[in-house]
């Protein structure tokens, strides 16, 4: 998929989200959007550290490494490994959050 096709797909997903009738439909389309959006970003721009998760205001994510479009690490306060598309990650403004 080239950049133009990817942008068209993102617009179609946003349009479908606005028409979603059920919360589960919208959540599925949001994940699809974030996955597609991740392909427009540069994985090398995401270094290990603490990130906020788009759509999850109460959670912080400690990024350990990036593999493809996915950031891998742990949620603060949870030792279990988790992953998110890099498009969902925003650098945390306050990195003083403890485990």
N, CA, C and O of each residue as an XYZ file, in Angstrom:
396
protein
N       0.850     -1.172      0.000
C       0.000      0.000      0.000
C       0.899      1.240      0.000
O       1.797      1.352      0.835
N       0.669      2.146     -0.907
C       1.469      3.374     -0.914
C       0.847      4.409      0.029
O      -0.222      4.186      0.596
N       1.536      5.544      0.186
C       1.101      6.561      1.144
C      -0.296      7.087      0.833
O      -1.092      7.301      1.747
N      -0.598      7.296     -0.437
C      -1.913      7.809     -0.820
C      -3.011      6.797     -0.484
O      -4.056      7.163      0.055
N      -2.773      5.538     -0.801
C      -3.754      4.496     -0.486
C      -3.959      4.373      1.030
O      -5.074      4.148      1.499
N      -2.887      4.521      1.770
C      -2.976      4.444      3.221
C      -3.800      5.597      3.778
O      -4.620      5.395      4.673
N      -3.591      6.803      3.258
C      -4.374      7.960      3.689
C      -5.856      7.767      3.354
O      -6.723      8.104      4.160
N      -6.146      7.227      2.172
C      -7.536      6.962      1.791
C      -8.164      5.949      2.746
O      -9.319      6.096      3.145
N      -7.398      4.926      3.107
C      -7.894      3.910      4.044
C      -8.187      4.534      5.404
O      -9.204      4.222      6.025
N      -7.304      5.412      5.868
C      -7.523      6.086      7.149
C      -8.809      6.908      7.123
O      -9.571      6.903      8.090
N      -9.051      7.614      6.017
C     -10.289      8.400      5.892
C     -11.522      7.498      5.886
O     -12.543      7.833      6.487
N     -11.425      6.361      5.210
C     -12.555      5.419      5.176
C     -12.845      4.861      6.572
O     -14.004      4.689      6.949
N     -11.795      4.582      7.325
C     -11.982      4.056      8.678
C     -12.646      5.100      9.572
O     -13.556      4.778     10.336
N     -12.192      6.349      9.477
C     -12.794      7.428     10.275
C     -14.267      7.580      9.916
O     -15.109      7.760     10.795
N     -14.574      7.508      8.628
C     -15.966      7.599      8.186
C     -16.787      6.440      8.755
O     -17.906      6.641      9.228
N     -16.232      5.237      8.709
C     -16.936      4.066      9.242
C     -17.134      4.192     10.752
O     -18.163      3.765     11.275
N     -16.158      4.775     11.461
C     -16.305      4.970     12.910
C     -17.479      5.889     13.219
O     -18.206      5.681     14.190
N     -17.656      6.903     12.388
C     -18.759      7.836     12.638
C     -20.119      7.184     12.411
O     -21.127      7.652     12.940
N     -20.154      6.110     11.630
C     -21.406      5.408     11.355
C     -21.610      4.168     12.225
O     -22.666      3.537     12.168
N     -20.610      3.818     13.024
C     -20.706      2.600     13.843
C     -21.901      2.684     14.787
O     -22.107      3.695     15.458
N     -22.675      1.622     14.828
C     -23.882      1.599     15.653
C     -23.619      1.096     17.066
O     -24.335      1.466     17.997
N     -22.610      0.264     17.233
C     -22.356     -0.353     18.529
C     -20.961      0.016     19.018
O     -20.046      0.186     18.212
N     -20.793      0.139     20.329
C     -19.467      0.470     20.878
C     -18.381     -0.519     20.436
O     -17.244     -0.122     20.182
N     -18.733     -1.805     20.346
C     -17.736     -2.796     19.947
C     -17.279     -2.578     18.500
O     -16.115     -2.813     18.177
N     -18.189     -2.132     17.635
C     -17.814     -1.819     16.252
C     -16.826     -0.648     16.224
O     -15.823     -0.679     15.512
N     -17.133      0.371     17.007
C     -16.269      1.547     17.047
C     -14.887      1.192     17.592
O     -13.877      1.652     17.059
N     -14.834      0.382     18.644
C     -13.552     -0.028     19.225
C     -12.714     -0.806     18.227
O     -11.504     -0.601     18.137
N     -13.345     -1.697     17.478
C     -12.637     -2.470     16.462
C     -12.084     -1.552     15.376
O     -10.943     -1.719     14.947
N     -12.877     -0.595     14.934
C     -12.428      0.351     13.907
C     -11.327      1.268     14.433
O     -10.425      1.640     13.684
N     -11.391      1.636     15.712
C     -10.330      2.456     16.299
C      -9.012      1.709     16.280
O      -7.979      2.289     15.945
N      -9.028      0.441     16.630
C      -7.794     -0.369     16.596
C      -7.276     -0.495     15.164
O      -6.070     -0.436     14.923
N      -8.183     -0.666     14.236
C      -7.790     -0.739     12.827
C      -7.156      0.586     12.392
O      -6.159      0.597     11.670
N      -7.745      1.702     12.838
C      -7.211      3.027     12.513
C      -5.795      3.185     13.066
O      -4.886      3.588     12.341
N      -5.608      2.865     14.356
C      -4.290      3.018     14.966
C      -3.255      2.128     14.292
O      -2.100      2.526     14.141
N      -3.655      0.932     13.887
C      -2.723      0.033     13.199
C      -2.327      0.615     11.848
O      -1.145      0.638     11.505
N      -3.299      1.083     11.084
C      -3.001      1.688      9.779
C      -2.166      2.957      9.954
O      -1.222      3.189      9.198
N      -2.509      3.772     10.942
C      -1.788      5.021     11.197
C      -0.323      4.746     11.543
O       0.560      5.525     11.184
N      -0.072      3.651     12.233
C       1.301      3.311     12.624
C       2.211      3.143     11.408
O       3.409      3.414     11.489
N       1.657      2.701     10.296
C       2.458      2.533      9.074
C       2.894      3.866      8.476
O       3.769      3.889      7.611
N       2.304      4.975      8.917
C       2.695      6.295      8.416
C       3.792      6.908      9.282
O       4.310      7.976      8.957
N       4.150      6.244     10.379
C       5.128      6.771     11.330
C       6.470      6.060     11.181
O       6.566      5.011     10.543
N       7.486      6.639     11.771
C       8.841      6.078     11.721
C       9.146      5.373     13.049
O       9.305      6.038     14.073
N       9.230      4.042     13.046
C       9.489      3.306     14.291
C      10.757      3.755     15.019
O      10.811      3.700     16.247
N      11.768      4.195     14.288
C      13.028      4.626     14.914
C      12.843      5.856     15.803
O      13.700      6.147     16.638
N      11.738      6.579     15.634
C      11.469      7.762     16.457
C      11.002      7.405     17.866
O      10.878      8.287     18.716
N      10.745      6.142     18.121
C      10.214      5.707     19.416
C      11.310      4.989     20.196
O      11.613      3.824     19.939
N      11.888      5.694     21.140
C      12.953      5.121     21.959
C      12.370      4.621     23.274
O      11.290      5.052     23.678
N      13.077      3.715     23.945
C      12.590      3.212     25.233
C      12.319      4.359     26.204
O      13.046      5.351     26.243
N      11.267      4.198     26.973
C      10.895      5.222     27.940
C       9.432      5.117     28.307
O       8.769      4.128     27.994
N       8.937      6.138     28.970
C       7.567      6.150     29.462
C       6.655      6.898     28.495
O       6.960      8.014     28.074
N       5.531      6.271     28.149
C       4.585      6.837     27.191
C       3.173      6.812     27.757
O       2.824      5.957     28.571
N       2.378      7.760     27.310
C       0.940      7.719     27.535
C       0.348      6.915     26.386
O       0.935      6.830     25.307
N      -0.811      6.330     26.627
C      -1.479      5.528     25.603
C      -2.722      6.272     25.154
O      -3.610      6.562     25.955
N      -2.778      6.577     23.865
C      -3.939      7.262     23.291
C      -5.194      6.445     23.586
O      -5.240      5.247     23.307
N      -6.209      7.092     24.150
C      -7.467      6.415     24.454
C      -7.482      5.701     25.797
O      -8.512      5.160     26.199
N      -6.361      5.696     26.487
C      -6.269      5.051     27.806
C      -5.662      6.066     28.778
O      -4.494      5.935     29.145
N      -6.428      7.070     29.198
C      -5.869      8.184     29.965
C      -5.265      7.816     31.325
O      -4.419      8.549     31.837
N      -5.675      6.723     31.901
C      -5.178      6.349     33.228
C      -3.964      5.427     33.187
O      -3.379      5.140     34.232
N      -3.575      4.958     32.007
C      -2.473      4.010     31.897
C      -1.217      4.679     31.357
O      -1.281      5.596     30.539
N      -0.079      4.200     31.833
C       1.224      4.598     31.308
C       1.913      3.321     30.843
O       1.722      2.246     31.412
N       2.708      3.467     29.806
C       3.351      2.321     29.168
C       4.852      2.548     29.161
O       5.331      3.579     28.687
N       5.586      1.589     29.683
C       7.039      1.659     29.676
C       7.537      0.875     28.455
O       7.604     -0.354     28.475
N       7.882      1.608     27.399
C       8.339      1.001     26.145
C       9.740      0.444     26.322
O      10.647      1.135     26.787
N       9.900     -0.817     25.942
C      11.216     -1.454     26.007
C      11.849     -1.549     24.623
O      13.051     -1.330     24.473
N      11.035     -1.876     23.602
C      11.567     -1.959     22.244
C      10.429     -1.874     21.237
O       9.260     -2.048     21.584
N      10.785     -1.607     19.992
C       9.817     -1.545     18.898
C      10.170     -2.659     17.912
O      11.332     -2.850     17.553
N       9.151     -3.380     17.489
C       9.311     -4.417     16.472
C       8.281     -4.131     15.389
O       7.087     -4.354     15.592
N       8.738     -3.637     14.233
C       7.818     -3.252     13.169
C       7.047     -2.017     13.590
O       7.641     -0.981     13.888
N       5.724     -2.120     13.615
C       4.880     -0.980     14.009
C       4.391     -1.085     15.444
O       3.611     -0.251     15.903
N       4.850     -2.110     16.149
C       4.372     -2.364     17.508
C       5.427     -2.013     18.541
O       6.596     -2.375     18.412
N       4.985     -1.295     19.575
C       5.841     -1.020     20.716
C       5.580     -2.064     21.786
O       4.430     -2.340     22.127
N       6.648     -2.642     22.312
C       6.532     -3.692     23.319
C       7.115     -3.221     24.641
O       8.144     -2.547     24.676
N       6.447     -3.582     25.726
C       6.908     -3.213     27.058
C       5.902     -3.660     28.088
O       5.264     -4.702     27.942
N       5.761     -2.857     29.144
C       4.826     -3.199     30.216
C       4.037     -1.963     30.622
O       4.518     -0.835     30.520
N       2.836     -2.198     31.077
C       2.055     -1.128     31.676
C       2.626     -0.863     33.062
O       3.013     -1.799     33.761
N       2.683      0.392     33.463
C       3.199      0.734     34.785
C       2.328      0.037     35.824
O       1.101      0.139     35.796
N       2.977     -0.670     36.736
C       2.265     -1.392     37.784
C       1.893     -2.812     37.414
O       1.216     -3.497     38.181
N       2.333     -3.270     36.230
C       2.003     -4.617     35.771
C       3.223     -5.176     35.052
O       3.711     -4.566     34.100
N       3.716     -6.311     35.487
C       4.929     -6.896     34.912
C       4.669     -7.675     33.623
O       5.613     -8.054     32.929
N       3.407     -7.917     33.300
C       3.087     -8.696     32.103
C       3.373     -7.884     30.837
O       3.011     -6.711     30.747
N       4.028     -8.526     29.861
C       4.364     -7.841     28.615
C       3.099     -7.463     27.847
O       2.129     -8.221     27.800
N       3.133     -6.279     27.249
C       2.008     -5.773     26.466
C       2.566     -5.111     25.212
O       3.754     -4.797     25.140
N       1.698     -4.903     24.228
C       2.121     -4.210     23.007
C       1.000     -3.304     22.517
O      -0.184     -3.573     22.722
N       1.413     -2.222     21.864
C       0.489     -1.266     21.273
C       1.072     -0.782     19.956
O       2.292     -0.698     19.818
N       0.217     -0.459     18.980
C       0.732      0.185     17.771
C       1.417      1.503     18.177
O       0.934      2.205     19.065
N       2.527      1.831     17.532
C       3.261      3.036     17.911
C       2.419      4.298     17.757
O       2.705      5.310     18.397
N       1.404      4.254     16.932
C       0.536      5.419     16.752
C      -0.291      5.725     17.996
O      -0.853      6.814     18.108
N      -0.373      4.789     18.925
C      -1.121      5.010     20.163
C      -0.234      5.588     21.264
O      -0.735      5.938     22.332
N       1.071      5.695     21.025
C       1.999      6.104     22.066
C       2.351      7.583     21.957
O       2.704      8.080     20.888
N       2.246      8.275     23.092
C       2.649      9.683     23.196
C       3.620      9.774     24.361
O       3.376      9.201     25.423
N       4.713     10.487     24.167
C       5.697     10.620     25.241
C       5.021     11.190     26.486
O       4.294     12.181     26.406
N       5.258     10.572     27.612
C       4.637     11.017     28.864
C       5.272     12.323     29.319
O       6.495     12.468     29.308
N       4.438     13.263     29.714
C       4.933     14.564     30.168
C       5.599     14.460     31.536
O       6.562     15.176     31.810
N       5.102     13.586     32.387
C       5.648     13.426     33.723
C       6.221     12.030     33.840
O       5.478     11.063     34.002
N       7.532     11.916     33.759
C       8.166     10.595     33.803
C       8.466     10.146     35.229
O       9.245      9.213     35.422
N       7.871     10.783     36.225
C       8.128     10.423     37.624
C       7.158      9.353     38.119
O       7.061      9.130     39.325
N       6.450      8.697     37.227
C       5.501      7.657     37.621
C       6.293      6.424     38.029
O       7.132      5.950     37.264
N       6.045      5.908     39.204
C       6.745      4.722     39.673
C       6.030      3.455     39.305
O       4.877      3.469     38.874
N       6.738      2.345     39.482
C       6.127      1.037     39.218
C       5.416      0.641     40.463
O       4.809     -0.429     40.514
